Amino acid sequence: MLRSLRLENFRSFADATIPFEPLTVLVGLNGAGKSNVLDGLKVLQGLALEHDLPAALDGEHAGGYQTWQGIRGGSAEAIRHGHTSFVLESRWSVAEAKLRHTAEIFVFKGESAFVTRPQFKHEKLEDEQSGSILWRTELVNHPDDEDTTVYRALFAGTQTLSHLNSSSSLLNDQPGDSLTSQLAETIANLQVLNVTPERMRDWVPRNAKEIGLAGENLSAIIARRKHDAARLEGLQDWIAELIGDEGRGLDVLEAPTGDVMLQLTDASGGRVTARSMSDGTLRFLGQIVAIEELKPGRTLFMEEPDAALHPARIHLLAQKLEAETAPGRDKQVIITTHSPQFLNWLSRDRWNGVVLLWRDPETHATRATRVTDLPALAQMPPSTRLGDLLATEWLERAT
């Protein structure tokens, strides 16, 4: 599970640390830097998926297909203006260990000159419980030529490797190191969900095992739940709450090929397939199922999951997120929102997971603050509703 992410000279961040809880809600004005947090995580995920640094930043294609999207703006816009490198420092709980991974990435030679390929200045993995450095890499001058640099790795023992590729991470280069491989797997399994109704309206293979990052395999998941009456009934209850029609039920059509398609049946017996369901219904279903299907130990990131929900139904999303990230579930969900209604429905004991991103008026850099760390919030009456404070920009004024 992700515990924190420090971003130094990355995009809009000069130096800020974002804390994370099992349920983390990132709030702030448009352009405050919420999506930049996702970009930082995507760089780490690209490295954990064995892409080299240029590909992690700029994307990669193979056989005419995009195999990795990279981040918005790529390496050209990853760094804060006036700097030559940026730092990503993330802290994770992996099994029983608490690990800190730090990478400084060199992008520019000067104000306008790119390096030939983005490269690591250094990378390090620490065991925070023991205080030991499991391994570190560094870019150093060659002992025989000051104008030549060598990228080398030093491990906890006496082993040293020189002449490494300074555009590759060591996260995936140590199969015998269980902590490193477990961390790489944890980062690689980050799910960035962007439910897209148009990709959910067609037939899908019944044997699809995961919902997909666009929700495209929703029909296959519903088909599998036909053999789990309790889970299917629970999902039908959510849909009844959303639509306000107690008679609606979930089912799937089955084609001779084995493909399936979602359909809803109402109290009168009328049927509506995924092809003509509303965008809002499909988005809600996709998000609820993705949260339910999230495996223990994994992290799900969603940008504005409440965007297509009626204000009177946003409480359903808040309730589901709180239930699925409750203690003992070992699930982590990170969302961004602009919705006062969502925050008003969020339980007060979850406020420590609400992080405000805001621009420093002097430096214009993004800063991050838990709302529960705002001194003025502690002086507010118990009846205070967090969403009302968001809607009036009180949170920004309180920083």
Secondary structure by P-SEA (a helix, b strand, c coil): ccccccccccccccbbbbbbccbbbbbbcccccaaaaaaaaaaaaaaaacccccccccccccccccccccccccccccccccccbbbbbbbbbcccbbbbbbbbbbccccccccccccccccccccccccccccbbbbbbcccccccbbbbbcccccccccccccccccccccccccaaaaaaaaaaaacccccccccccccccccccccccccccaaaaaaaaacccaaaaaaaaaaaaaacccccbbbbbbbccccbbbbbbbcccccccccccccaaaaaaaaaaaaaaaccccbbbbbcccccccccccaaaaaaaaaaaacccccbbbbbccccaaaaaaccccccccbbbbbbcccccbbbbbccccccccccccccccaaaaaaaccccccc
